[in-house]
Amino acid sequence: MINNLYAIDFYAWTQEQAKLLRDRQWHELDLPNLIEEIESLGKQQRQELRNRLSILIGHLLKWRLLGTGCPSPLSTVEYQPQRRSRSWLSTIRVQRREIQQLLQENPSLKSYLQEAVLIAYQNGKDLAVGETNLPNKTFPAECTYTLEDILSDRFFPGEPYSE
């Protein structure tokens, strides 16, 4: 019945598993599915970190690179700060806070940050390409921001650090 419940009503299965754990009914637990779900929870935290970094990096790229028709990488970008919106600023700030909160609640994710940034940069670049209609080659192939810059509430590309 338990395995069947897992397949037909996941929520009911979770409630049943929680009750069995509370009641210490170890022999009744659906161990294979329980193990799979616990592992999945950890993967979800890593995915959330990558997703938030992707959005943040995409907005940092847009913040820096706002010109149209720029044929070369960031070094020759024409800045157009008038295109920067309060919405972009809010997204940058919210994503930074949410990433910090996620890392505070899951300190072991810090060891995954560098790898996550490598993956998230490609996704963030795709977001920036899609939202700016600029060619992919406009953006650097690899992330040029340091992890400290990405997470710093004082870093906005193309601008001096604010105090």
BALO-791733 format. One record per residue (C-alpha): residue in three letters; residue number from 1; y, z negated, x; chain. Coordinates in nm, 4 decimals. Layout:
residues N
 code pos       yy       zz       xx unit
  ALA NUM        Y        Z        X    A
...
//
This chain:
residues 163
 code pos       yy       zz       xx unit
  MET   1   0.0000   0.0000   0.0000    A
  ILE   2   0.2472  -0.0872   0.2785    A
  ASN   3   0.2142   0.2483   0.4584    A
  ASN   4   0.2428   0.4240   0.1248    A
  LEU   5   0.5527   0.2202   0.0396    A
  TYR   6   0.7113   0.3307   0.3681    A
  ALA   7   0.6653   0.6946   0.2640    A
  ILE   8   0.7845   0.6636  -0.0945    A
  ASP   9   1.0533   0.3900  -0.0943    A
  PHE  10   1.1972   0.3055   0.2453    A
  TYR  11   1.4332   0.0375   0.1140    A
  ALA  12   1.1522  -0.1454  -0.0643    A
  TRP  13   0.9435  -0.1188   0.2525    A
  THR  14   1.2228  -0.2808   0.4603    A
  GLN  15   1.2547  -0.5668   0.2131    A
  GLU  16   0.8802  -0.6227   0.2134    A
  GLN  17   0.8676  -0.6209   0.5940    A
  ALA  18   1.1547  -0.8702   0.6123    A
  LYS  19   0.9750  -1.1004   0.3666    A
  LEU  20   0.6510  -1.0775   0.5652    A
  LEU  21   0.8397  -1.1622   0.8861    A
  ARG  22   1.0165  -1.4591   0.7238    A
  ASP  23   0.6844  -1.5833   0.5862    A
  ARG  24   0.5183  -1.5275   0.9266    A
  GLN  25   0.2523  -1.3103   0.7704    A
  TRP  26   0.1941  -1.1219   1.0956    A
  HIS  27  -0.1348  -0.9670   0.9888    A
  GLU  28   0.0315  -0.7981   0.6865    A
  LEU  29   0.3078  -0.6235   0.8804    A
  ASP  30   0.3180  -0.2455   0.9022    A
  LEU  31   0.3416  -0.2558   1.2826    A
  PRO  32   0.3384   0.1179   1.3641    A
  ASN  33   0.6276   0.1944   1.1281    A
  LEU  34   0.8080  -0.1295   1.2117    A
  ILE  35   0.7990  -0.0461   1.5844    A
  GLU  36   0.9222   0.3065   1.5142    A
  GLU  37   1.2128   0.1779   1.3046    A
  ILE  38   1.3190  -0.0815   1.5626    A
  GLU  39   1.3200   0.1850   1.8356    A
  SER  40   1.5193   0.4102   1.6041    A
  LEU  41   1.7857   0.1411   1.5616    A
  GLY  42   1.8465   0.1419   1.9368    A
  LYS  43   1.8722   0.5197   1.9413    A
  GLN  44   2.1266   0.5040   1.6597    A
  GLN  45   2.3530   0.2823   1.8695    A
  ARG  46   2.3421   0.5331   2.1549    A
  GLN  47   2.4137   0.8163   1.9087    A
  GLU  48   2.7095   0.6271   1.7628    A
  LEU  49   2.8524   0.5796   2.1120    A
  ARG  50   2.8141   0.9522   2.1884    A
  ASN  51   2.9685   1.0512   1.8543    A
  ARG  52   3.2709   0.8275   1.9003    A
  LEU  53   3.3180   0.9464   2.2592    A
  SER  54   3.2925   1.3098   2.1424    A
  ILE  55   3.5682   1.2628   1.8859    A
  LEU  56   3.7842   1.0707   2.1315    A
  ILE  57   3.7430   1.3259   2.4103    A
  GLY  58   3.8070   1.6142   2.1707    A
  HIS  59   4.1357   1.4555   2.0686    A
  LEU  60   4.2291   1.3801   2.4300    A
  LEU  61   4.1702   1.7465   2.5140    A
  LYS  62   4.3860   1.8559   2.2207    A
  TRP  63   4.6524   1.6050   2.3210    A
  ARG  64   4.6684   1.7570   2.6669    A
  LEU  65   4.6136   2.1214   2.5818    A
  LEU  66   4.8290   2.2271   2.2935    A
  GLY  67   4.9473   2.5731   2.3897    A
  THR  68   4.7972   2.8905   2.2487    A
  GLY  69   4.6670   3.1788   2.4466    A
  CYS  70   4.6361   2.9767   2.7677    A
  PRO  71   4.4120   3.1868   2.9911    A
  SER  72   4.3367   2.9272   3.2558    A
  PRO  73   4.2250   2.5647   3.2861    A
  LEU  74   4.4399   2.2581   3.2311    A
  SER  75   4.6439   2.2925   3.5508    A
  THR  76   4.8599   2.5703   3.3992    A
  VAL  77   4.8808   2.4409   3.0442    A
  GLU  78   5.1985   2.4684   2.8461    A
  TYR  79   5.2574   2.1346   2.6769    A
  GLN  80   5.3714   2.1343   2.3193    A
  PRO  81   5.4168   1.7711   2.2246    A
  GLN  82   5.5643   1.8669   1.8875    A
  ARG  83   5.2136   1.9652   1.7785    A
  ARG  84   5.0821   1.6179   1.8424    A
  SER  85   5.0399   1.4350   1.5165    A
  ARG  86   5.0279   1.0739   1.4092    A
  SER  87   4.6799   1.1522   1.2818    A
  TRP  88   4.5665   1.2493   1.6327    A
  LEU  89   4.7204   0.9327   1.7742    A
  SER  90   4.5466   0.7243   1.5067    A
  THR  91   4.2132   0.8907   1.5764    A
  ILE  92   4.2449   0.8249   1.9498    A
  ARG  93   4.3347   0.4604   1.8935    A
  VAL  94   4.0652   0.3981   1.6316    A
  GLN  95   3.7912   0.5611   1.8384    A
  ARG  96   3.8868   0.3561   2.1441    A
  ARG  97   3.8798   0.0332   1.9443    A
  GLU  98   3.5490   0.1214   1.7797    A
  ILE  99   3.3928   0.2096   2.1164    A
  GLN 100   3.5120  -0.1214   2.2626    A
  GLN 101   3.3695  -0.3075   1.9625    A
  LEU 102   3.0393  -0.1204   1.9896    A
  LEU 103   3.0173  -0.2099   2.3594    A
  GLN 104   3.1062  -0.5720   2.2888    A
  GLU 105   2.8311  -0.5943   2.0266    A
  ASN 106   2.5837  -0.4005   2.2441    A
  PRO 107   2.6655  -0.4816   2.6090    A
  SER 108   2.3552  -0.3036   2.7379    A
  LEU 109   2.5109   0.0270   2.6253    A
  LYS 110   2.7575  -0.0018   2.9149    A
  SER 111   2.4860   0.1194   3.1508    A
  TYR 112   2.4595   0.4343   2.9360    A
  LEU 113   2.8327   0.5132   2.9300    A
  GLN 114   2.8453   0.7639   3.2167    A
  GLU 115   2.5551   0.9639   3.0743    A
  ALA 116   2.7070   0.9442   2.7261    A
  VAL 117   3.0391   1.0816   2.8531    A
  LEU 118   2.8643   1.3832   3.0087    A
  ILE 119   2.7024   1.4659   2.6743    A
  ALA 120   3.0076   1.3742   2.4669    A
  TYR 121   3.2403   1.5893   2.6761    A
  GLN 122   3.0577   1.9071   2.5762    A
  ASN 123   3.0736   1.8054   2.2089    A
  GLY 124   3.4384   1.7025   2.2396    A
  LYS 125   3.5209   2.0337   2.4050    A
  ASP 126   3.3519   2.2177   2.1177    A
  LEU 127   3.5642   2.0176   1.8719    A
  ALA 128   3.8829   2.1002   2.0629    A
  VAL 129   3.7910   2.4700   2.0838    A
  GLY 130   3.7246   2.4802   1.7114    A
  GLU 131   4.0442   2.3001   1.6162    A
  THR 132   4.2782   2.4818   1.8568    A
  ASN 133   4.1235   2.8290   1.8309    A
  LEU 134   4.1502   2.8532   2.2084    A
  PRO 135   3.8717   3.0115   2.4116    A
  ASN 136   3.6066   2.7820   2.5563    A
  LYS 137   3.7104   2.8817   2.9114    A
  THR 138   4.0514   2.7240   2.8491    A
  PHE 139   3.8945   2.3825   2.8952    A
  PRO 140   3.7298   2.2566   3.2154    A
  ALA 141   3.3524   2.2986   3.2302    A
  GLU 142   3.3143   1.9301   3.3201    A
  CYS 143   3.5096   1.6231   3.2113    A
  THR 144   3.8108   1.5606   3.4344    A
  TYR 145   3.8923   1.2213   3.2831    A
  THR 146   3.7580   0.9011   3.4320    A
  LEU 147   3.5706   0.6607   3.2105    A
  GLU 148   3.8553   0.4134   3.2610    A
  ASP 149   4.1081   0.6722   3.1395    A
  ILE 150   3.9010   0.7661   2.8353    A
  LEU 151   3.8765   0.4044   2.7251    A
  SER 152   4.2276   0.2933   2.8249    A
  ASP 153   4.4728   0.2426   2.5411    A
  ARG 154   4.7492   0.3443   2.7840    A
  PHE 155   4.6069   0.6859   2.8778    A
  PHE 156   4.7278   0.9987   2.7023    A
  PRO 157   4.6657   1.3181   2.9034    A
  GLY 158   4.9770   1.4878   3.0316    A
  GLU 159   5.1826   1.1724   2.9984    A
  PRO 160   5.2459   0.8911   3.2452    A
  TYR 161   5.0648   0.5682   3.1763    A
  SER 162   5.2654   0.3589   2.9338    A
  GLU 163   5.3224  -0.0035   3.0157    A
//
